[in-house]
Amino acid sequence: MESITIEKRPRIQSCNVFISTRNPIESHKMKLSLKNNLIGLKLFNNLFDIDLESLIIIPESLSSLNVSDKYVSFRLQSSPVDSTVGTFSTEVIDSQKIEREIVTEKSDIQLPPKNTQLSLVCSCCKNILSKSDIIFKRVLPLPSDDCDPSQWFCCSHTGDDFNITTLLQPRDNDFFYGSHYSILSRNIFLDKYKIFGEDIVCNRCLTVLGSCHLENHGDAIKFWNSSLQFTLKSSPSVYCNETNPWIDFRAAFLHCINDDIFNTEINFLAVEQNRQYLLIIKPVEKNLCLLTESLTSKLTKITLVKKFVTKVLYRYEKLQCPVKNNSDVRICRISVKSMIAGIDNLIISSRRIPPIYRKVEVNYHVGYIQ
């Protein structure tokens, strides 16, 4: 047994079951038995019991059974665990239950403390990039890219007071941050990085740290969260904000889908060495309940864990021309490392789905993002 994936949809009382194995399956050698809270599967002379726990299925509702290569897939109707489902008491929405089930944007960024002396370093080689006497007095989140500047204040501003570039250009003691990046003043850095085109590169390990091509931020520079760490003067050997490119990608994705519900497509754009790469993602189903195999499962007794994911369609391509703006498309710029990490995780999630359901439309694949 390689993986078990159950898409649980309690509102329509239905679930799709995808089971993958390490070796090809012969349909005449496979046996499937169903109980209300158990799926029994006999493969390669081994009997696997999948404990459904919180999911109650209707065995007689089995449909769309398909056995192909290394995959078994079928559909089942489910019964509500709560006996009140379908009665008048469930017509009133429980706000607490909704809040528990909605995927929210959780920041994995460890922000630098205010009024504390620290240094900024390259997360790859620990090259000290900044001056040693940096103290951030303001650590502030940046407004959304789609936010109207006229809504930033409770009263009207005109002239120089309302210059967007001036407002968003960080001072030497400012740390402005977004979902997966930070905007900082050039004045706080030593001559420890080089600029190649739009790329900011560490002069020791040649890792791309960020970008110097910014709109509305003046002469500031952008660093990807996963490329930058900080050390406090009181503990210089301890490196804070140990994140990675996948966390950056996930944070950018959650920010996009939670920030604007009207966009039907997200274009993740990565530019490095004057080459453009595009990852197109179309959210299909938000807050989908997914049951997958537990890491603590025994050899033949398999337990499931519940997680909430976003089901998406995705496609990768190299760009030959600039991305065109569209009202239905959200453009989000990320690092090449984050794009690679995002694609790798999407491909891994796609392997849970049988090939007959994995590819849709033209060159789009189905995947999950948690």
TILO-178147 format. One record per residue: x, y, z of N, C-alpha, C in turn; residue in one letter. Coordinates in steps of 0.2 Angstrom, whole numbers, always signed. Example, Ala and Ser with C-alpha at 12.3 -4.5 7.8 and 13.67 -1.06 7.14 Angstrom:
// residues 2
- +66,-28,+39,+62,-22,+39,+66,-16,+39,A
- +64,-11,+35,+68,-5,+36,+64,+0,+39,S
//
This chain:
// residues 370
- +4,-6,+0,+0,+0,+0,+4,+6,+0,M
- +3,+11,-5,+7,+17,-5,+4,+23,-2,E
- -2,+24,-4,-6,+30,-1,-13,+29,-1,S
- -17,+32,+3,-24,+32,+3,-26,+39,+4,I
- -31,+41,-1,-34,+48,-1,-41,+47,-2,T
- -45,+51,+3,-52,+51,+3,-54,+58,+3,I
- -57,+60,-2,-60,+67,-3,-67,+67,+0,E
- -68,+70,+6,-74,+69,+10,-78,+76,+9,K
- -84,+75,+6,-89,+81,+5,-95,+80,+9,R
- -95,+82,+15,-101,+81,+20,-107,+84,+17,P
- -107,+90,+14,-113,+93,+12,-117,+89,+7,R
- -114,+86,+2,-117,+82,-2,-117,+74,+0,I
- -114,+73,+5,-114,+66,+8,-111,+61,+3,Q
- -105,+63,+1,-102,+59,-4,-94,+59,-3,S
- -91,+54,-5,-83,+54,-5,-80,+50,-10,C
- -75,+52,-13,-71,+49,-18,-65,+46,-14,N
- -63,+39,-16,-58,+36,-13,-53,+34,-18,V
- -46,+36,-17,-41,+34,-21,-36,+30,-17,F
- -34,+24,-20,-29,+20,-16,-24,+18,-21,I
- -17,+20,-19,-12,+18,-24,-7,+13,-21,S
- -4,+9,-25,+0,+3,-22,+7,+4,-25,T
- +12,+0,-23,+19,+0,-26,+19,-4,-32,R
- +15,-9,-33,+16,-13,-38,+9,-13,-42,N
- +9,-15,-49,+3,-15,-53,-2,-20,-50,P
- -9,-19,-50,-14,-23,-47,-17,-27,-53,I
- -19,-33,-52,-23,-37,-56,-30,-37,-53,E
- -35,-35,-57,-42,-34,-54,-45,-41,-52,S
- -43,-46,-55,-46,-52,-53,-43,-55,-46,H
- -37,-52,-44,-34,-54,-38,-35,-49,-32,K
- -39,-44,-34,-41,-39,-28,-48,-41,-26,M
- -49,-40,-19,-55,-41,-16,-57,-35,-12,K
- -63,-32,-12,-65,-26,-9,-71,-27,-4,L
- -70,-26,+2,-76,-27,+7,-77,-20,+10,S
- -84,-19,+11,-86,-12,+14,-90,-13,+20,L
- -89,-10,+25,-93,-9,+31,-94,-2,+33,K
- -98,+0,+37,-100,+6,+39,-94,+11,+40,N
- -90,+8,+44,-84,+12,+46,-77,+9,+44,N
- -77,+5,+39,-71,+1,+38,-71,-1,+30,L
- -65,+0,+27,-64,-2,+20,-59,-8,+21,I
- -61,-14,+18,-56,-20,+18,-54,-21,+11,G
- -47,-21,+10,-44,-22,+4,-39,-28,+4,L
- -40,-33,+0,-36,-38,-1,-31,-38,-7,K
- -25,-37,-6,-20,-36,-12,-14,-40,-10,L
- -12,-43,-16,-6,-47,-15,-5,-52,-9,F
- -11,-55,-8,-12,-60,-2,-11,-56,+5,N
- -12,-50,+5,-12,-46,+11,-19,-43,+12,N
- -21,-43,+18,-28,-39,+19,-26,-33,+23,L
- -29,-27,+20,-28,-21,+23,-35,-18,+26,F
- -35,-16,+32,-41,-13,+35,-40,-6,+36,D
- -44,-2,+33,-44,+5,+33,-49,+8,+38,I
- -47,+10,+43,-52,+13,+48,-54,+20,+47,D
- -61,+20,+45,-63,+27,+43,-65,+31,+49,L
- -66,+29,+55,-67,+32,+61,-73,+37,+61,E
- -72,+44,+59,-77,+49,+59,-81,+48,+53,S
- -80,+44,+48,-84,+44,+42,-88,+38,+42,L
- -94,+38,+41,-99,+33,+40,-101,+32,+33,I
- -100,+26,+30,-101,+26,+23,-107,+21,+22,I
- -110,+21,+16,-116,+17,+14,-113,+11,+9,I
- -112,+5,+12,-108,+0,+7,-112,-1,+1,P
- -119,-1,+1,-122,-2,-5,-122,+3,-11,E
- -119,+9,-9,-119,+15,-13,-112,+15,-18,S
- -108,+9,-17,-102,+9,-21,-103,+10,-29,L
- -99,+15,-32,-100,+16,-39,-93,+18,-42,S
- -93,+18,-48,-87,+21,-52,-81,+17,-50,S
- -81,+11,-48,-75,+7,-46,-71,+6,-52,L
- -64,+7,-51,-60,+7,-57,-53,+4,-54,N
- -50,-1,-57,-44,-4,-56,-39,-3,-62,V
- -34,+1,-61,-30,+2,-67,-23,+3,-64,S
- -18,-1,-67,-11,-1,-65,-10,-2,-58,D
- -8,+4,-55,-6,+4,-47,-12,+7,-43,K
- -18,+9,-46,-23,+13,-43,-29,+9,-42,Y
- -33,+10,-37,-40,+8,-36,-44,+14,-34,V
- -49,+15,-37,-53,+21,-36,-61,+19,-36,S
- -64,+23,-32,-72,+22,-32,-75,+27,-28,F
- -82,+28,-28,-86,+33,-25,-91,+30,-20,R
- -92,+33,-15,-97,+31,-10,-101,+36,-7,L
- -107,+35,-5,-111,+39,-2,-110,+38,+6,Q
- -110,+44,+9,-109,+44,+16,-115,+46,+20,S
- -115,+44,+27,-121,+46,+31,-118,+51,+36,S
- -122,+55,+38,-120,+60,+43,-118,+57,+50,P
- -113,+59,+53,-111,+56,+59,-116,+60,+64,V
- -117,+66,+63,-122,+70,+68,-129,+68,+66,D
- -133,+66,+70,-140,+64,+68,-144,+70,+67,S
- -142,+76,+69,-146,+82,+68,-145,+85,+61,T
- -140,+82,+57,-139,+85,+50,-146,+83,+46,V
- -148,+88,+43,-154,+88,+39,-160,+90,+42,G
- -160,+91,+49,-165,+94,+53,-165,+101,+53,T
- -170,+104,+56,-171,+111,+57,-165,+114,+61,F
- -162,+111,+66,-157,+113,+70,-151,+115,+66,S
- -150,+112,+60,-144,+113,+56,-145,+118,+51,T
- -150,+121,+51,-152,+127,+46,-148,+133,+49,E
- -147,+133,+55,-143,+139,+58,-136,+138,+58,V
- -132,+142,+55,-125,+141,+54,-121,+142,+61,I
- -117,+137,+62,-113,+138,+68,-107,+141,+66,D
- -106,+147,+68,-100,+151,+66,-93,+148,+69,S
- -94,+145,+75,-88,+142,+78,-85,+136,+74,Q
- -90,+132,+72,-88,+127,+68,-85,+129,+61,K
- -88,+134,+58,-85,+136,+52,-78,+139,+53,I
- -77,+142,+58,-70,+145,+59,-65,+139,+60,E
- -67,+134,+63,-63,+128,+64,-61,+125,+57,R
- -65,+125,+52,-64,+121,+46,-61,+126,+41,E
- -62,+132,+41,-59,+136,+36,-51,+137,+36,I
- -48,+136,+30,-41,+136,+30,-39,+144,+30,V
- -35,+145,+35,-33,+152,+36,-26,+153,+35,T
- -24,+159,+34,-17,+161,+33,-13,+161,+39,E
- -9,+157,+40,-5,+156,+46,+2,+158,+44,K
- +5,+163,+47,+12,+165,+46,+17,+161,+49,S
- +22,+159,+45,+27,+155,+48,+33,+159,+49,D
- +33,+166,+48,+38,+171,+48,+40,+172,+55,I
- +46,+172,+57,+48,+174,+64,+51,+181,+63,Q
- +47,+186,+65,+49,+193,+64,+54,+196,+68,L
- +58,+200,+66,+63,+203,+71,+60,+207,+76,P
- +63,+207,+82,+60,+210,+88,+61,+218,+87,P
- +57,+222,+90,+58,+229,+89,+63,+231,+95,K
- +66,+237,+93,+71,+240,+98,+76,+235,+100,N
- +79,+231,+96,+84,+226,+98,+89,+226,+93,T
- +95,+226,+95,+101,+226,+91,+102,+219,+87,Q
- +102,+219,+81,+103,+213,+77,+107,+214,+71,L
- +108,+208,+67,+111,+208,+61,+107,+203,+56,S
- +108,+205,+50,+104,+201,+45,+109,+197,+41,L
- +108,+190,+40,+113,+186,+37,+110,+182,+31,V
- +114,+179,+27,+111,+175,+21,+110,+168,+24,C
- +104,+166,+23,+102,+159,+26,+105,+153,+24,S
- +109,+154,+18,+112,+149,+15,+119,+148,+18,C
- +123,+153,+18,+130,+153,+20,+132,+157,+26,C
- +127,+160,+29,+127,+164,+35,+132,+170,+34,K
- +133,+172,+28,+136,+178,+27,+133,+184,+30,N
- +136,+188,+34,+133,+194,+37,+132,+200,+32,I
- +126,+201,+30,+124,+206,+25,+124,+213,+28,L
- +122,+214,+34,+120,+221,+36,+125,+223,+41,S
- +124,+230,+43,+128,+233,+48,+126,+229,+55,K
- +130,+230,+60,+130,+227,+66,+125,+230,+71,S
- +124,+236,+69,+120,+241,+74,+113,+242,+72,D
- +110,+237,+68,+103,+238,+66,+98,+238,+72,I
- +93,+242,+72,+88,+242,+77,+82,+244,+73,I
- +77,+239,+73,+70,+241,+69,+65,+244,+75,F
- +63,+250,+73,+58,+253,+78,+51,+252,+75,K
- +51,+250,+69,+44,+249,+66,+44,+242,+62,R
- +40,+237,+64,+40,+231,+60,+32,+230,+58,V
- +31,+232,+52,+24,+233,+49,+23,+228,+43,L
- +17,+226,+43,+14,+222,+37,+13,+227,+31,P
- +14,+225,+25,+13,+229,+20,+5,+228,+18,L
- +2,+233,+15,-5,+232,+13,-5,+228,+6,P
- -11,+225,+5,-12,+221,-1,-10,+225,-7,S
- -8,+221,-12,-6,+224,-19,-12,+227,-22,D
- -18,+224,-20,-24,+226,-23,-28,+232,-19,D
- -25,+234,-14,-28,+239,-10,-28,+246,-13,C
- -33,+249,-12,-34,+256,-15,-30,+261,-10,D
- -25,+264,-11,-22,+269,-7,-26,+274,-3,P
- -32,+276,-7,-36,+281,-4,-40,+278,+2,S
- -40,+271,+3,-43,+268,+9,-38,+267,+15,Q
- -32,+269,+14,-27,+268,+20,-29,+273,+26,W
- -32,+278,+25,-33,+283,+30,-40,+285,+31,F
- -41,+287,+37,-48,+289,+39,-50,+296,+36,C
- -45,+300,+34,-46,+307,+32,-42,+307,+25,C
- -44,+312,+21,-41,+313,+15,-34,+316,+15,S
- -30,+314,+11,-23,+317,+10,-22,+319,+3,H
- -18,+325,+2,-16,+327,-4,-9,+329,-4,T
- -6,+330,-10,+0,+333,-11,+6,+327,-9,G
- +11,+330,-7,+17,+325,-5,+15,+321,+1,D
- +10,+322,+5,+8,+318,+10,+5,+311,+8,D
- +3,+312,+2,-1,+306,-1,+3,+303,-7,F
- +10,+304,-7,+14,+300,-12,+15,+293,-10,N
- +13,+288,-14,+13,+281,-12,+20,+279,-11,I
- +25,+281,-16,+32,+279,-15,+35,+281,-9,T
- +33,+287,-6,+36,+290,+0,+33,+286,+6,T
- +27,+285,+5,+23,+281,+11,+26,+274,+12,L
- +28,+271,+6,+30,+263,+7,+37,+262,+6,L
- +41,+268,+6,+48,+267,+6,+51,+267,+13,Q
- +54,+261,+15,+56,+260,+22,+62,+264,+24,P
- +62,+267,+30,+68,+270,+33,+73,+265,+35,R
- +78,+268,+38,+83,+263,+40,+81,+259,+46,D
- +76,+261,+50,+74,+258,+56,+67,+254,+55,N
- +65,+253,+48,+59,+250,+47,+60,+243,+44,D
- +56,+239,+46,+55,+232,+43,+48,+231,+40,F
- +47,+232,+34,+41,+230,+31,+41,+223,+28,F
- +35,+220,+29,+35,+213,+27,+28,+211,+23,Y
- +29,+207,+19,+23,+204,+15,+22,+196,+17,G
- +18,+193,+14,+17,+186,+15,+23,+181,+15,S
- +28,+183,+10,+33,+179,+9,+40,+183,+7,H
- +40,+189,+9,+46,+193,+8,+46,+199,+13,Y
- +51,+203,+12,+52,+209,+16,+55,+214,+12,S
- +53,+221,+14,+56,+226,+10,+60,+231,+15,I
- +66,+232,+13,+71,+235,+18,+75,+240,+14,L
- +77,+245,+18,+81,+251,+15,+88,+248,+13,S
- +91,+251,+8,+98,+249,+6,+103,+251,+11,R
- +102,+256,+14,+107,+260,+19,+109,+255,+24,N
- +105,+250,+26,+107,+246,+32,+112,+240,+30,I
- +113,+240,+24,+117,+234,+22,+124,+236,+20,F
- +129,+231,+21,+136,+232,+19,+137,+230,+12,L
- +143,+230,+9,+144,+228,+2,+145,+221,+2,D
- +140,+217,+4,+141,+210,+4,+136,+206,-1,K
- +133,+210,-5,+129,+207,-10,+130,+211,-17,Y
- +129,+207,-22,+130,+210,-29,+123,+211,-33,K
- +122,+215,-37,+116,+216,-41,+117,+214,-49,I
- +114,+209,-51,+114,+206,-58,+107,+207,-61,F
- +106,+213,-65,+100,+214,-68,+95,+216,-62,G
- +90,+212,-61,+85,+213,-55,+87,+209,-49,E
- +92,+204,-50,+93,+200,-44,+98,+203,-39,D
- +97,+201,-33,+101,+203,-28,+104,+196,-26,I
- +111,+196,-26,+115,+189,-25,+120,+190,-20,V
- +120,+185,-15,+125,+185,-10,+132,+184,-13,C
- +137,+188,-11,+143,+188,-15,+148,+182,-12,N
- +145,+179,-7,+149,+173,-5,+147,+166,-8,R
- +140,+165,-8,+138,+158,-10,+134,+159,-17,C
- +133,+165,-19,+129,+167,-25,+122,+165,-25,L
- +119,+164,-19,+112,+163,-19,+108,+169,-21,T
- +103,+168,-24,+98,+174,-26,+94,+176,-20,V
- +95,+182,-17,+92,+184,-11,+86,+187,-12,L
- +85,+191,-17,+79,+195,-18,+79,+198,-25,G
- +76,+204,-25,+75,+208,-31,+76,+215,-29,S
- +78,+219,-34,+79,+227,-33,+74,+230,-38,C
- +70,+227,-41,+65,+230,-46,+58,+230,-42,H
- +57,+236,-39,+51,+237,-35,+47,+243,-38,L
- +40,+242,-37,+36,+248,-38,+33,+250,-32,E
- +33,+257,-31,+30,+260,-26,+34,+260,-19,N
- +41,+258,-20,+45,+257,-14,+51,+261,-15,H
- +52,+265,-20,+58,+269,-20,+64,+265,-22,G
- +69,+267,-18,+76,+263,-19,+77,+257,-14,D
- +71,+255,-11,+72,+249,-7,+73,+243,-10,A
- +74,+237,-7,+76,+231,-10,+71,+226,-6,I
- +70,+221,-10,+65,+215,-8,+70,+209,-7,K
- +68,+206,-1,+72,+199,+1,+66,+194,+2,F
- +67,+188,-1,+63,+183,+0,+64,+180,+8,W
- +59,+178,+11,+59,+176,+18,+64,+171,+19,N
- +64,+166,+14,+68,+160,+15,+76,+161,+14,S
- +77,+167,+11,+84,+169,+10,+88,+173,+15,S
- +84,+175,+20,+86,+180,+25,+85,+177,+32,L
- +90,+178,+36,+89,+176,+44,+92,+182,+48,Q
- +91,+182,+54,+94,+187,+58,+96,+184,+65,F
- +101,+187,+67,+104,+185,+74,+104,+191,+78,T
- +103,+190,+85,+103,+195,+90,+110,+196,+92,L
- +111,+203,+94,+118,+204,+97,+119,+200,+103,K
- +114,+199,+107,+114,+195,+113,+116,+188,+112,S
- +114,+185,+107,+115,+178,+105,+117,+177,+98,S
- +123,+179,+96,+125,+179,+89,+126,+173,+85,P
- +126,+167,+89,+127,+161,+86,+120,+157,+85,S
- +114,+161,+87,+108,+158,+86,+105,+162,+80,V
- +102,+158,+75,+100,+160,+69,+92,+160,+69,Y
- +89,+165,+68,+81,+165,+69,+78,+166,+62,C
- +72,+164,+61,+68,+164,+55,+71,+158,+50,N
- +71,+152,+53,+73,+147,+49,+67,+144,+45,E
- +66,+147,+39,+61,+145,+35,+63,+142,+28,T
- +59,+140,+24,+62,+137,+17,+57,+139,+12,N
- +59,+138,+5,+56,+140,-1,+48,+137,-1,P
- +47,+131,+2,+40,+129,+2,+36,+133,+6,W
- +38,+135,+12,+34,+139,+17,+33,+146,+13,I
- +38,+148,+10,+36,+155,+6,+31,+154,+1,D
- +31,+148,-3,+26,+147,-8,+19,+146,-5,F
- +19,+142,+0,+12,+141,+3,+9,+148,+6,R
- +14,+152,+9,+11,+158,+12,+9,+163,+7,A
- +12,+163,+1,+10,+167,-5,+3,+164,-7,A
- +3,+158,-8,-4,+155,-10,-9,+156,-6,F
- -9,+155,+1,-14,+156,+5,-16,+164,+6,L
- -11,+168,+5,-12,+175,+5,-16,+177,-1,H
- -15,+174,-7,-19,+176,-13,-26,+173,-13,C
- -27,+167,-10,-34,+165,-10,-38,+168,-5,I
- -35,+170,+1,-39,+173,+6,-40,+180,+5,N
- -35,+183,+1,-35,+191,+0,-41,+193,-5,D
- -42,+189,-10,-46,+191,-15,-50,+185,-17,D
- -57,+185,-16,-61,+179,-18,-63,+179,-25,I
- -62,+184,-28,-65,+185,-35,-60,+183,-40,F
- -54,+182,-39,-49,+179,-44,-50,+172,-45,N
- -51,+170,-52,-51,+163,-53,-45,+160,-55,T
- -40,+164,-55,-33,+161,-57,-27,+165,-54,E
- -22,+161,-52,-17,+164,-49,-10,+163,-53,I
- -7,+168,-55,-1,+167,-59,+5,+168,-55,N
- +9,+163,-53,+15,+164,-49,+21,+165,-54,F
- +24,+171,-54,+29,+173,-58,+36,+173,-55,L
- +41,+170,-58,+47,+170,-55,+52,+172,-61,A
- +56,+177,-59,+61,+180,-64,+68,+179,-61,V
- +72,+176,-65,+79,+176,-62,+84,+175,-69,E
- +89,+179,-68,+94,+179,-74,+90,+181,-81,Q
- +86,+186,-80,+82,+188,-86,+78,+183,-89,N
- +76,+177,-86,+72,+172,-88,+66,+172,-84,R
- +60,+171,-87,+53,+171,-83,+50,+164,-83,Q
- +48,+163,-78,+44,+156,-77,+37,+157,-74,Y
- +33,+154,-76,+26,+155,-74,+22,+148,-72,L
- +19,+149,-66,+15,+143,-63,+8,+146,-62,L
- +4,+143,-66,-3,+145,-66,-7,+140,-62,I
- -11,+143,-57,-15,+139,-53,-22,+141,-53,I
- -27,+137,-53,-34,+138,-53,-37,+135,-47,K
- -39,+138,-42,-42,+135,-36,-49,+132,-39,P
- -50,+126,-37,-56,+122,-39,-60,+122,-33,V
- -58,+120,-27,-62,+118,-21,-58,+120,-15,E
- -60,+125,-11,-57,+127,-5,-59,+123,+1,K
- -55,+123,+6,-57,+119,+12,-60,+112,+11,N
- -57,+109,+6,-59,+102,+5,-56,+97,+10,L
- -60,+93,+13,-58,+89,+19,-55,+83,+16,C
- -49,+81,+17,-45,+76,+15,-43,+71,+20,L
- -44,+65,+19,-42,+60,+24,-36,+56,+21,L
- -31,+55,+24,-25,+52,+21,-22,+47,+26,T
- -18,+43,+24,-15,+38,+29,-10,+41,+34,E
- -11,+39,+40,-7,+41,+46,+0,+38,+46,S
- +5,+42,+48,+12,+40,+48,+13,+34,+54,L
- +8,+34,+58,+8,+29,+64,+4,+23,+62,T
- +2,+22,+56,-2,+16,+54,+2,+10,+54,S
- -1,+5,+56,+3,-2,+57,+3,-5,+50,K
- +6,-11,+49,+7,-14,+42,+0,-15,+39,L
- -5,-18,+42,-11,-20,+39,-17,-16,+42,T
- -16,-13,+48,-21,-9,+51,-20,-1,+49,K
- -24,+2,+45,-22,+9,+43,-27,+14,+46,I
- -24,+19,+49,-28,+24,+52,-28,+30,+48,T
- -32,+35,+48,-32,+41,+43,-32,+47,+48,L
- -29,+52,+45,-29,+59,+48,-33,+64,+43,V
- -36,+68,+46,-40,+73,+43,-36,+80,+42,K
- -36,+83,+36,-33,+89,+34,-38,+93,+30,K
- -37,+99,+30,-41,+104,+25,-36,+107,+20,F
- -38,+106,+14,-33,+108,+8,-37,+112,+3,V
- -34,+114,-2,-37,+118,-8,-35,+113,-14,T
- -40,+111,-17,-39,+107,-23,-39,+112,-29,K
- -33,+111,-33,-32,+116,-38,-30,+112,-45,V
- -30,+116,-50,-28,+114,-57,-21,+118,-57,L
- -16,+115,-60,-10,+119,-61,-6,+117,-67,Y
- -2,+122,-70,+1,+121,-76,+8,+126,-76,R
- +13,+123,-78,+19,+127,-78,+22,+128,-85,Y
- +25,+134,-86,+27,+135,-93,+33,+141,-92,E
- +37,+141,-97,+42,+146,-98,+39,+152,-102,K
- +40,+158,-100,+37,+164,-103,+42,+166,-108,L
- +39,+168,-114,+42,+171,-119,+40,+178,-120,Q
- +35,+180,-117,+33,+187,-117,+30,+189,-110,C
- +29,+196,-109,+27,+198,-102,+20,+195,-100,P
- +18,+194,-94,+12,+192,-92,+7,+198,-93,V
- +1,+196,-96,-4,+202,-97,-9,+202,-91,K
- -10,+208,-89,-15,+209,-84,-22,+208,-86,N
- -25,+205,-81,-32,+203,-82,-36,+203,-75,N
- -42,+206,-76,-46,+207,-69,-47,+200,-66,S
- -47,+195,-69,-49,+188,-66,-42,+185,-64,D
- -37,+188,-65,-30,+184,-64,-26,+188,-58,V
- -24,+185,-53,-20,+188,-48,-12,+186,-50,R
- -8,+191,-50,-1,+190,-52,+3,+190,-45,I
- +7,+185,-44,+11,+185,-37,+18,+183,-39,C
- +23,+188,-38,+30,+186,-39,+33,+183,-33,R
- +36,+177,-35,+40,+173,-30,+47,+171,-33,I
- +51,+168,-28,+58,+166,-30,+57,+160,-35,S
- +63,+159,-38,+63,+152,-42,+63,+146,-38,V
- +67,+147,-32,+67,+141,-27,+60,+140,-25,K
- +56,+145,-23,+49,+144,-21,+45,+141,-26,S
- +46,+143,-32,+42,+140,-38,+44,+132,-38,M
- +50,+131,-38,+52,+124,-39,+49,+120,-33,I
- +49,+122,-27,+47,+119,-21,+39,+118,-22,A
- +36,+123,-24,+28,+123,-25,+27,+117,-30,G
- +30,+117,-36,+29,+112,-41,+30,+105,-39,I
- +36,+104,-35,+38,+98,-32,+32,+95,-28,D
- +29,+99,-23,+24,+97,-19,+18,+96,-22,N
- +16,+100,-28,+10,+99,-32,+11,+92,-35,L
- +17,+90,-38,+18,+84,-41,+17,+78,-37,I
- +19,+79,-30,+19,+73,-25,+11,+72,-24,I
- +7,+78,-23,+0,+77,-22,-4,+74,-27,S
- -1,+76,-34,-5,+73,-39,-4,+65,-40,S
- +1,+63,-37,+2,+56,-38,-3,+52,-33,R
- -6,+55,-29,-11,+52,-25,-18,+50,-29,R
- -18,+54,-35,-24,+53,-39,-23,+49,-45,I
- -27,+44,-47,-26,+40,-53,-26,+44,-59,P
- -22,+42,-64,-20,+46,-70,-27,+48,-74,P
- -32,+44,-73,-38,+45,-77,-42,+52,-74,I
- -40,+53,-68,-43,+59,-65,-38,+65,-64,Y
- -32,+63,-65,-26,+68,-64,-26,+74,-69,R
- -27,+73,-75,-26,+78,-80,-33,+80,-83,K
- -34,+87,-83,-40,+89,-86,-38,+95,-90,V
- -43,+97,-94,-42,+103,-99,-36,+102,-103,E
- -32,+107,-105,-26,+107,-109,-20,+108,-105,V
- -16,+103,-104,-10,+103,-100,-11,+105,-92,N
- -17,+105,-90,-18,+106,-83,-18,+99,-79,Y
- -15,+99,-73,-15,+94,-68,-19,+95,-62,H
- -21,+90,-59,-25,+91,-52,-20,+90,-46,V
- -21,+94,-41,-16,+93,-36,-20,+96,-29,G
- -16,+96,-24,-19,+98,-17,-13,+103,-14,Y
- -15,+108,-11,-11,+112,-7,-14,+113,+0,I
- -10,+111,+5,-12,+112,+12,-10,+118,+15,Q
//
